[in-house]
Amino acid sequence: MDFNLRQYGIEVANILRNGERSVLYESAIRLEQGSAISSTGALMCYSGKRTGRSPKDKRIVRHKKSEMNIDWGAVNFEMDEHTFMVNRERAIDYFNTRNHLYVVDAFAGWDPKYRLKIRIICTRAYHALFMENMLIMPSLEELASFGEPDYVVFNGGSFPANSFTTTMTSKTSIGLSLERKEMVILGTEYAGEMKKGIFSIMNYLMPLENVLPMHCSANVGESGDVTVLFGLSGTGKTTLSADPKRKLIGDDEHCWTDDGVFNIEGGCYAKAIDLSEEHEPDIFRAIRYGTVLENVVFDPQTRIVDYTDTSITQNTRASYPIGFIENTQIPCLAGHPNHIIFLTCDAFGVLPPVARLTPEQASYHFISGYTAKVAGTEMGVQEPSATFSACFGAAFMMWHPNEYAKLLATKMKEHNTQAWLVNTGWIGGDYGTGTRIKLKYTRGILDAIHRGDFEGVPNHVEENFGLSIPTTCPGVPSEILIPENTWSDKARFRKIKDKLVQLFIDNFAKFESKVSPEIRGAGPKKH
């Protein structure tokens, strides 16, 4: 049957729909500057000037049907309907200048009850292959009966927005209309905008159905026990969820329904900076034929990638189908979480390697979304800086964070889910004086959680954060479990701790008016 896009005003006749990998490889190599095949068979592509997301250029159409649900402000900027339609027409006019287009018709969400039919329209083979990796591809039978999509992404990213258009801040624009069920991308060829745009859509739609969308990884044990891991960049979320003793459900985006958890995506989008077979063997081995490598540097003769070279960007990435990871749960869904783990890399060296959280503390830390990064200066002076991202993914949350926190608390209570805070950062001092906790100790802590080793173990209750810290853990030195004991300079510990407590209090101030007194009271207190 002839496939066309005339219902959108697109007259291009040459359309490749759900193209085979080999055809997309050929198109990228032939038509897209700089594309090449790596020594392991991955397709290497460049995203142009934009090598990461452009959060300041993301806009949502303000409409009377949805405006009361959206948390407008520093994350969710507004756009009027007229501007959206100007950008939409600009993308379609650009499409109509092309000799050929690519279409990906596929699903977001492994649970058939909640999955969305997504249509991607784009001009680059790289973008098509990327989304074939990241979405759940339909069978031939499902494609034949696909019908009209639930949401359409018009990716005209190779063509700029008009910066004189109302509310435009640059030549880049990512516009979303929930009422038209359309997304328009202009002025950025970074493929991650498509992936995160669909996640934002799910973040809006799912709470309307009492489903919690989560920016997290998830895995499942042999007995069917499920663990969900939240954590910002650099906390170890991807590394720790790839557990040889457990099956990976997904590495980034999930939903928690009345039946359990499901992965939104059909693939993984892993950071490739400093990637090595020794430290991340599963990801390293997944980079083969069918994988898209973004913005990496490679030897022009051997085509061997230098994962340590960040001359293009530090945000080098690999996109591959989840089936490229050996120990995977497919279909990517499972039961209700037994454990929720909030990962933080605390470079201040204050938070314990593991602590049990009450439901109220879980809500507080979920809304806070804390980690600490190490920022270097030209003079070589380095000190930690705190990062807070609500719900561990503020950039994609459409509702007020408290709406997600309430859903989390309700589901945890219904299913007797235990929450834990796990610090993968510094012990024995802050950055520069202490050391980062060994990965084997963090893995030992997760193993202890999964085996139930902390049940009945004496706990130390920390005075400021009120954290309940287990005093013993198999395979982990007991002396490192209580942070203050590992610091030689106790006065400095208390000073740094007071600083971190104040950072938490200052950050949470903007949420206080919309959260319950119980959650407000679960945060750290000054003494």
C-alpha positions in Angstrom: 0.0 0.0 0.0 1.3 3.4 -0.9 2.5 5.4 2.2 2.4 9.1 2.1 2.3 12.1 4.5 -0.1 14.3 2.6 -2.4 14.7 5.6 0.3 17.0 7.0 0.8 18.9 3.8 4.0 17.0 3.0 4.2 16.1 -0.7 7.6 14.3 -0.8 7.1 11.0 -2.6 10.3 9.2 -1.6 9.6 8.1 2.0 11.5 5.3 3.8 9.2 4.0 6.6 10.8 1.8 9.3 13.8 1.3 7.1 16.1 -1.7 7.5 19.3 -0.9 9.4 21.5 -1.7 6.4 19.5 0.8 4.2 19.8 3.5 6.9 23.5 2.8 7.2 24.0 3.3 3.5 21.9 6.5 3.4 23.9 8.0 6.3 27.3 7.1 4.9 26.3 8.4 1.4 24.4 11.5 2.4 25.4 12.8 5.8 28.7 14.5 6.2 31.2 12.8 8.6 29.2 9.6 9.1 31.4 6.4 9.2 31.3 2.8 10.5 33.3 2.0 13.6 35.7 -0.9 13.9 33.0 -2.8 15.8 30.3 -2.0 13.2 28.5 0.9 14.9 27.3 3.9 12.8 29.2 7.0 13.9 27.3 10.3 13.3 27.6 14.0 14.2 24.8 16.1 15.5 26.3 19.4 14.4 26.6 22.5 16.6 24.2 21.2 19.3 25.7 18.2 21.1 23.3 18.1 24.0 19.7 19.1 24.9 18.6 22.8 24.6 16.3 23.1 27.7 15.9 26.9 27.4 14.5 26.4 23.9 11.9 23.8 24.9 8.3 25.3 24.8 4.8 24.0 25.6 1.7 25.5 24.0 -0.4 27.1 26.7 -4.0 25.9 26.2 -7.0 26.1 28.4 -7.4 22.3 28.5 -4.0 21.6 30.0 -2.6 24.9 31.4 -3.8 24.3 35.0 -1.9 21.0 35.1 1.5 22.3 34.0 4.1 23.6 36.4 5.0 26.7 34.4 8.3 28.4 35.1 12.0 27.8 34.8 11.5 24.3 33.3 8.2 24.5 31.4 8.3 27.6 29.3 5.2 28.6 27.4 4.5 29.1 23.7 1.3 30.4 22.0 -0.6 28.4 19.4 0.3 30.9 16.6 4.0 30.5 17.2 3.7 26.7 17.3 1.9 26.8 13.9 4.5 29.1 12.4 7.2 26.7 13.4 5.2 23.7 12.3 4.7 25.3 8.8 8.4 26.1 8.7 9.3 22.4 9.3 6.8 21.2 6.7 8.1 23.7 4.1 11.6 22.4 4.8 10.5 18.8 4.4 9.0 19.7 1.0 12.4 20.8 -0.2 13.9 17.4 0.5 14.2 14.6 -2.1 13.4 12.0 0.5 12.2 11.6 4.1 12.4 9.0 6.8 9.4 7.9 9.0 9.6 5.7 12.1 6.2 4.4 13.3 6.7 2.6 16.6 5.6 2.4 20.3 6.5 4.1 23.5 5.8 1.8 26.5 6.0 -2.0 26.8 2.6 -2.3 28.6 -0.1 -2.5 25.9 -2.6 -0.7 28.2 -0.5 2.5 28.2 1.7 2.5 25.2 1.6 5.3 22.7 1.8 5.1 18.9 4.6 7.5 17.9 5.4 8.8 14.4 8.8 10.4 13.8 9.2 12.3 10.5 12.8 13.3 9.9 15.4 14.2 7.2 18.4 12.2 8.5 19.0 8.5 8.4 20.9 8.9 11.7 17.8 10.2 13.4 15.6 7.4 12.0 18.0 4.7 13.2 18.4 6.4 16.6 14.6 6.3 17.1 14.3 2.7 15.8 16.7 1.9 18.6 15.0 4.0 21.3 11.3 3.1 20.6 9.7 -0.3 20.6 9.5 -1.4 17.0 6.3 -3.0 15.7 6.1 -6.4 14.0 5.0 -6.4 10.4 1.5 -7.3 11.5 1.4 -4.4 14.0 2.8 -2.0 11.4 0.1 -3.0 8.9 -2.6 -2.1 11.4 -0.7 0.8 12.9 -3.3 3.4 11.7 -3.0 7.0 12.9 -0.4 7.7 15.5 -1.1 9.2 19.0 1.7 11.7 18.7 3.7 13.0 15.7 7.3 14.4 15.9 8.2 16.7 13.1 12.0 16.8 13.2 13.2 19.5 10.9 16.2 20.0 13.1 18.6 20.6 10.2 16.6 23.9 9.5 16.7 26.8 11.9 13.8 28.5 13.6 13.2 32.2 12.9 14.6 33.9 15.9 12.3 36.9 15.3 9.3 34.7 15.8 7.4 35.5 19.1 8.9 33.9 22.2 11.9 32.5 20.3 15.2 32.9 22.1 17.4 31.5 19.4 17.3 29.6 16.1 16.6 26.4 18.1 13.1 25.5 19.1 11.5 22.3 20.5 7.8 23.0 20.6 5.1 20.6 22.1 1.3 20.9 21.6 -0.5 18.5 23.9 -3.8 19.4 22.3 -2.6 18.8 18.7 -0.5 15.9 19.9 2.5 17.2 17.9 6.1 18.1 18.5 8.2 20.3 16.2 12.0 20.5 16.3 13.9 23.2 14.5 17.6 24.3 14.8 19.1 21.3 16.6 20.1 17.9 15.2 20.8 16.4 18.6 18.8 13.1 18.5 18.2 13.1 22.3 15.6 15.9 21.9 13.2 13.3 20.3 13.7 10.8 23.0 13.3 13.3 25.9 10.4 14.9 24.1 8.5 11.7 24.2 9.4 11.2 27.8 8.0 14.6 28.6 4.7 13.6 26.9 4.5 10.4 29.0 5.3 12.6 32.1 2.2 14.6 31.3 -0.2 11.8 30.3 0.6 9.1 32.8 -0.4 10.9 36.1 -3.9 11.5 34.5 -4.2 7.7 34.7 -2.8 7.3 38.2 0.5 6.0 36.7 3.8 7.3 38.0 6.4 8.1 35.2 10.0 7.8 36.6 13.4 8.9 35.3 15.1 5.8 36.6 16.6 2.5 35.8 15.1 -0.9 36.9 16.0 -4.5 37.2 14.5 -7.7 38.5 15.9 -10.7 40.5 15.4 -14.4 39.9 12.5 -14.5 42.4 10.7 -11.6 40.6 11.8 -8.9 43.1 12.0 -5.5 41.4 14.4 -2.7 42.2 14.1 0.9 40.8 17.2 3.1 40.9 16.9 6.9 40.7 20.0 9.1 40.2 21.3 12.1 38.4 24.3 11.9 36.0 27.4 10.5 37.5 25.8 8.7 40.4 26.2 5.2 38.9 22.6 4.5 37.8 23.5 2.8 34.6 26.5 0.9 36.0 24.6 -0.4 39.1 21.4 -1.4 37.3 23.5 -3.6 35.0 23.8 -6.3 37.7 25.0 -9.7 36.5 22.7 -11.3 39.2 19.6 -9.5 37.9 17.9 -8.9 34.6 17.8 -5.3 33.3 14.3 -3.9 32.7 15.6 -0.6 31.4 18.2 2.0 32.0 16.4 5.4 32.0 12.6 5.7 31.7 9.8 3.7 33.4 6.2 3.9 34.6 4.7 2.4 37.7 1.1 1.3 37.1 -1.5 -0.7 39.1 0.2 -3.8 37.7 3.8 -3.1 38.2 6.6 -1.3 36.2 7.2 -1.1 32.5 10.0 0.5 30.4 8.9 3.3 28.2 11.7 2.6 25.7 13.0 -0.1 23.5 16.6 0.8 23.8 19.4 2.4 25.8 21.2 5.7 25.5 24.4 5.3 27.3 27.1 7.9 28.0 30.3 6.9 26.1 32.8 9.1 27.8 35.8 7.0 29.1 33.9 3.8 28.2 36.0 0.7 28.6 35.4 -3.0 28.5 36.9 -3.4 31.9 34.6 -1.0 33.7 31.4 -1.3 31.7 31.6 -4.6 29.7 27.9 -4.8 28.9 27.7 -1.4 27.3 31.1 -1.8 25.6 30.0 -5.0 24.0 26.6 -3.5 22.9 28.4 -1.1 20.6 28.2 -3.1 17.4 26.2 -3.2 14.1 23.0 -1.4 14.6 24.3 0.9 17.4 24.5 4.7 16.8 27.6 6.4 18.2 27.1 10.2 18.5 29.9 12.8 18.3 32.8 10.4 19.1 36.4 10.8 17.8 37.9 7.9 15.9 41.1 6.9 14.1 40.5 7.6 10.4 42.5 4.5 9.4 41.4 1.8 11.8 38.0 3.3 12.7 38.8 2.5 16.4 36.9 4.9 18.7 38.8 6.9 21.3 36.3 7.2 24.1 38.6 9.4 26.1 38.6 12.1 23.5 36.1 14.8 24.4 37.3 17.4 21.8 33.8 17.4 20.2 31.8 17.1 23.4 31.9 15.4 26.8 28.4 14.2 26.0 29.4 11.4 23.7 26.6 8.8 23.5 25.7 5.3 22.3 22.2 4.3 21.3 21.3 0.6 20.9 18.3 -1.7 21.2 17.9 -3.1 24.8 18.3 -6.6 23.4 22.0 -5.8 22.8 22.5 -6.1 26.5 22.7 -9.8 27.3 20.9 -10.1 30.7 17.7 -8.3 29.8 14.0 -8.8 30.7 12.1 -8.8 27.4 9.2 -7.8 27.3 10.6 -5.0 29.5 8.0 -5.1 32.3 7.8 -6.7 35.8 5.9 -6.5 39.1 5.8 -3.8 41.8 9.1 -2.5 43.1 10.3 -4.1 46.4 13.0 -1.5 46.7 13.5 2.1 45.5 17.1 3.3 45.7 18.0 7.0 45.5 21.6 7.2 44.3 23.6 10.3 45.1 27.3 11.1 44.6 27.9 13.2 47.6 31.3 14.9 47.0 30.9 16.7 50.4 31.4 13.3 52.1 28.5 13.8 54.5 25.8 11.3 53.5 26.2 7.7 54.5 26.9 4.9 52.0 23.4 3.5 52.8 20.4 4.6 54.9 16.9 3.3 55.2 14.2 6.0 54.5 10.7 6.4 55.9 8.0 7.1 53.3 8.0 10.8 54.2 11.8 10.9 53.9 11.5 9.2 50.5 9.1 11.8 49.3 11.4 14.6 50.6 14.5 13.2 48.8 12.6 12.4 45.7 11.4 16.0 45.4 15.0 17.2 46.2 16.8 15.0 43.7 20.3 15.7 45.2 23.8 14.9 44.0 27.1 16.9 44.2 29.5 17.4 41.3 33.1 18.4 41.4 33.7 21.6 39.4 37.3 22.4 38.4 38.9 25.8 37.9 41.8 26.8 35.7 44.0 27.2 38.8 43.3 23.6 39.8 41.2 24.4 42.8 38.3 22.0 43.0 35.4 21.9 45.4 32.0 20.2 45.4 28.9 22.0 44.1 25.4 20.8 45.0 23.0 19.9 42.2 19.2 19.5 42.9 16.9 18.2 40.2 13.3 17.6 41.3 12.2 13.9 40.9 15.7 13.2 39.6 14.6 14.6 36.2 13.2 18.1 36.6 13.8 19.0 32.9 11.1 16.5 31.9 8.5 16.9 34.6 5.4 18.7 33.4 3.4 18.7 36.6 4.5 20.2 39.9 7.0 17.8 41.6 4.6 17.3 44.5 2.1 15.5 42.1 4.8 12.9 41.3 5.8 12.7 44.9 2.2 12.0 46.1 1.9 9.3 43.5 5.2 7.8 44.7 4.1 7.8 48.3 0.8 6.3 47.5 2.3 3.4 45.5 5.0 2.8 48.0 2.4 2.5 50.8 0.1 0.2 48.7 2.9 -2.2 47.8 5.0 -2.0 50.9 8.0 -0.7 49.0 11.1 0.2 51.0 13.2 3.2 50.0 17.0 3.6 50.5 19.5 6.4 50.1 22.8 5.1 48.7 25.8 7.4 48.5 28.3 6.5 45.7 30.4 9.5 46.5 33.1 10.4 49.1 33.9 9.0 52.5 36.7 9.9 55.0 36.5 13.6 53.9 35.1 15.7 51.1 36.5 15.9 47.6 40.3 16.5 47.9 40.7 14.9 51.3 38.5 11.8 51.3 38.2 9.0 48.7 35.3 7.8 46.6 33.7 4.8 48.0 34.7 1.6 46.1 32.3 0.3 43.6 32.6 -3.2 45.1 31.3 -1.8 48.4 28.3 -0.1 46.7 27.5 -3.4 44.9 27.8 -5.2 48.2 25.3 -2.8 49.8 22.8 -3.4 46.9 23.3 -7.1 47.3 22.6 -6.8 51.0 19.4 -4.8 50.3 18.3 -7.5 47.8 19.0 -10.4 50.3 17.3 -8.6 53.2 20.6 -8.5 55.2 19.7 -5.2 56.9 16.6 -6.7 58.5 17.2 -6.8 62.3 20.5 -5.0 62.1 21.1 -2.3 64.7 20.7 1.2 63.2 22.4 4.5 64.0 20.1 7.4 63.7 21.9 10.4 62.3 21.0 13.7 64.1 20.5 16.3 61.3 19.0 14.3 58.3 17.3 11.8 60.7 18.7 9.0 58.6 18.5 5.4 59.8 22.0 3.9 59.1 22.6 0.1 59.3 25.8 -0.4 61.4 26.9 -3.6 59.6 26.8 -4.9 56.0 28.4 -8.1 54.7 31.6 -7.5 52.8 31.7 -3.8 53.7 33.9 -2.4 56.5 31.6 -1.3 59.3 33.7 1.8 60.0 32.8 3.5 56.7 29.0 3.2 57.2 28.8 6.1 59.6 30.4 9.1 57.8 31.6 11.1 60.8 33.7 8.1 62.1 35.8 8.2 58.8 36.8 11.9 59.1 39.9 12.7 61.1 38.9 16.3 61.3 35.6 16.2 63.2 35.2 20.0 63.4 35.5 20.2 59.6 33.0 17.4 59.2 30.4 19.3 61.2 31.1 22.5 59.3 30.7 20.8 55.9 27.6 19.0 57.2 26.0 22.3 58.3 26.7 23.7 54.8 25.0 20.7 53.1 22.0 20.9 55.5 21.5 24.6 54.6 21.8 23.8 50.9 19.0 21.2 51.3 16.8 23.7 53.3 17.4 26.5 50.8 16.5 24.3 47.8 13.4 22.9 49.4 12.0 26.3 50.2 10.5 26.7 46.8 8.4 23.5 47.2 7.2 23.9 50.8 3.9 25.6 50.1 2.7 22.6 48.1 3.9 19.7 50.2 2.4 18.3 53.3 3.8 19.1 56.8 4.9 15.5 57.2 7.1 15.7 54.1 8.4 19.2 55.1 9.3 17.7 58.5 11.2 14.8 56.9 14.0 17.0 55.7 17.3 17.9 57.5 17.3 20.2 60.5 19.9 22.5 61.9 21.1 22.0 65.5 
